[in-house]
Amino acid sequence: GWEGILPAYAEQYGISKLAGIIPAGDTGILSCVNAVEWLSRKCSNDATLIFQEATRPMVTEDMISNTIRCCQENGSAITFEPMDEYLQFVTSDSGNGVQIVDRNKILSVQSPEAYKFGKIQKAFIEGKKIQHAFEETCCSLYMYNTGKPLIFCEGNRYNLKIVRQEDLHRFETLLKMGIWT
């Protein structure tokens, strides 16, 4: 519902880099599909496209640079944080068992994610051809669900996702401590 208001804000605050406003999709991945379709007239296949969650405002220049570098080398890059919790367990679907998972093999996916434009565009076109449901929340989950290889690059433990009140308190504390500027 902000599509009509944002251009006025851009004009009011002198934001000259606004190239367009892309309508959201019904799911996270459909919003990404809308962006790729909108950009198809503007991007070369070799262009690097970065997806960033609005709920992660503490992304740093280093993280963005690292993600771009990894994407340029591999065609895609998904930012992650290594697991550092003491133990991880997986329960069975029936609830009749527990298995310990090696924390060194667990990656907590973050954003940004980066893809060569031609690669992500082709993946979405292929998904439409096979009538994929496009219910995923992000590109990395879509790529996984459609059998595409995933390339990971390490992010930053302070790349918080702010979705609950306690996340906002952590964010405010980190800002006060000067952890992120």
C-alpha positions as CSV (number, residue, x, y, z in Angstrom):
1,G,0.0,0.0,0.0
2,W,3.0,2.3,0.0
3,E,3.5,2.4,-3.7
4,G,1.8,5.7,-4.2
5,I,3.4,7.4,-1.2
6,L,7.1,6.4,-1.7
7,P,7.7,8.5,-4.8
8,A,6.5,11.6,-2.9
9,Y,8.9,10.8,0.0
10,A,11.7,10.3,-2.5
11,E,11.0,13.7,-4.0
12,Q,10.5,15.4,-0.6
13,Y,13.9,14.0,0.7
14,G,15.8,14.4,-2.5
15,I,16.3,10.7,-3.1
16,S,17.4,10.6,-6.8
17,K,18.4,6.9,-7.0
18,L,14.9,5.5,-6.8
19,A,14.4,3.7,-10.1
20,G,11.0,2.2,-9.4
21,I,8.8,0.6,-6.9
22,I,8.0,-3.1,-7.4
23,P,4.7,-4.5,-5.9
24,A,5.1,-7.2,-3.3
25,G,4.1,-10.8,-4.1
26,D,1.8,-13.0,-2.0
27,T,5.0,-14.7,-0.6
28,G,8.6,-13.7,-0.1
29,I,9.7,-15.5,-3.2
30,L,7.0,-14.1,-5.4
31,S,8.2,-10.6,-4.4
32,C,11.7,-11.7,-5.6
33,V,10.1,-13.0,-8.8
34,N,8.4,-9.6,-9.3
35,A,11.7,-7.9,-8.8
36,V,13.5,-10.1,-11.3
37,E,10.7,-9.6,-13.9
38,W,10.8,-5.9,-13.4
39,L,14.6,-5.8,-13.7
40,S,14.7,-8.0,-16.8
41,R,14.6,-4.9,-19.1
42,K,17.4,-3.3,-17.1
43,C,20.0,-5.9,-16.2
44,S,22.5,-8.0,-18.1
45,N,22.8,-11.7,-17.3
46,D,26.2,-11.0,-15.6
47,A,24.8,-8.3,-13.2
48,T,24.8,-9.1,-9.5
49,L,21.4,-8.9,-7.9
50,I,21.3,-8.6,-4.0
51,F,18.3,-9.5,-1.9
52,Q,18.2,-8.0,1.6
53,E,15.6,-8.5,4.3
54,A,14.2,-5.2,5.7
55,T,14.2,-7.0,9.1
56,R,18.0,-7.1,9.1
57,P,19.1,-3.5,9.3
58,M,22.6,-4.2,10.7
59,V,24.1,-5.5,7.5
60,T,27.6,-4.0,7.1
61,E,29.6,-2.8,4.1
62,D,32.0,-5.7,4.7
63,M,29.2,-8.2,4.5
64,I,27.8,-6.8,1.3
65,S,31.3,-6.7,-0.2
66,N,32.0,-10.3,0.8
67,T,28.7,-11.4,-0.6
68,I,29.3,-9.7,-3.9
69,R,32.8,-11.1,-4.1
70,C,31.5,-14.6,-3.4
71,C,28.8,-14.2,-6.0
72,Q,31.2,-13.0,-8.6
73,E,33.4,-16.1,-8.0
74,N,30.5,-18.6,-7.8
75,G,27.4,-17.2,-9.5
76,S,25.6,-16.9,-6.2
77,A,26.2,-16.3,-2.4
78,I,24.1,-16.9,0.6
79,T,25.2,-15.2,3.9
80,F,25.2,-17.4,7.0
81,E,26.3,-17.5,10.6
82,P,27.9,-20.6,12.0
83,M,26.0,-22.2,14.8
84,D,27.5,-21.5,18.2
85,E,25.0,-23.0,20.6
86,Y,26.1,-25.8,22.8
87,L,23.9,-28.6,21.5
88,Q,21.4,-29.0,18.7
89,F,18.8,-31.8,18.7
90,V,16.4,-32.9,16.0
91,T,13.3,-34.7,17.1
92,S,11.6,-37.3,14.9
93,D,8.2,-36.5,13.3
94,S,6.6,-39.1,15.5
95,G,8.1,-37.6,18.6
96,N,9.6,-40.9,19.6
97,G,13.3,-40.1,19.3
98,V,16.0,-37.4,19.4
99,Q,19.2,-37.1,17.4
100,I,22.1,-34.8,18.2
101,V,23.3,-32.7,15.2
102,D,26.9,-31.6,14.8
103,R,26.8,-27.8,15.3
104,N,29.7,-27.4,13.0
105,K,27.5,-28.5,10.1
106,I,24.6,-26.2,10.9
107,L,24.4,-22.9,9.0
108,S,22.0,-20.2,10.1
109,V,21.1,-18.4,6.9
110,Q,20.9,-14.6,6.9
111,S,20.7,-12.0,4.2
112,P,22.0,-10.6,2.0
113,E,21.8,-13.1,-0.7
114,A,23.4,-12.4,-4.1
115,Y,22.8,-14.0,-7.5
116,K,24.0,-13.4,-11.0
117,F,20.9,-12.0,-12.7
118,G,20.8,-14.6,-15.5
119,K,21.1,-17.4,-13.0
120,I,18.2,-16.3,-10.8
121,Q,16.1,-15.3,-13.8
122,K,16.6,-18.8,-15.3
123,A,15.8,-20.5,-12.0
124,F,12.5,-18.6,-11.8
125,I,11.6,-19.3,-15.5
126,E,12.3,-23.0,-14.9
127,G,10.1,-22.9,-11.8
128,K,7.2,-21.5,-13.7
129,K,7.6,-24.1,-16.4
130,I,7.2,-26.9,-13.9
131,Q,4.4,-25.0,-12.1
132,H,6.4,-24.7,-8.8
133,A,4.1,-23.3,-6.0
134,F,6.5,-20.4,-5.1
135,E,5.6,-20.5,-1.4
136,E,9.2,-20.0,-0.1
137,T,10.2,-17.0,2.0
138,C,13.5,-16.4,0.3
139,C,15.7,-17.2,-2.7
140,S,18.0,-19.7,-0.9
141,L,15.0,-21.8,0.1
142,Y,13.6,-21.6,-3.4
143,M,17.0,-22.6,-4.9
144,Y,17.2,-25.5,-2.4
145,N,13.7,-26.7,-3.1
146,T,14.3,-26.7,-6.9
147,G,17.6,-28.6,-6.7
148,K,20.0,-25.7,-7.4
149,P,23.4,-25.6,-5.8
150,L,23.8,-23.3,-2.7
151,I,27.0,-21.3,-2.2
152,F,27.5,-19.9,1.3
153,C,29.7,-17.1,2.6
154,E,30.1,-16.2,6.2
155,G,28.2,-13.2,7.6
156,N,28.3,-11.6,11.0
157,R,26.7,-12.5,14.3
158,Y,25.4,-9.0,14.8
159,N,23.3,-9.2,11.6
160,L,20.2,-9.4,13.7
161,K,16.8,-10.2,12.4
162,I,14.3,-7.9,14.2
163,V,10.9,-9.6,14.4
164,R,10.2,-9.6,18.1
165,Q,10.3,-7.0,20.9
166,E,13.4,-8.7,22.5
167,D,15.2,-8.4,19.1
168,L,14.5,-4.6,19.1
169,H,16.1,-4.4,22.6
170,R,19.2,-6.3,21.4
171,F,19.4,-3.9,18.4
172,E,19.2,-0.9,20.7
173,T,21.8,-2.3,23.0
174,L,24.2,-3.0,20.2
175,L,23.7,0.5,18.8
176,K,24.5,2.0,22.2
177,M,27.6,-0.1,22.6
178,G,28.8,1.1,19.2
179,I,29.0,-2.5,17.8
180,W,27.5,-1.3,14.6
181,T,27.8,2.1,13.1
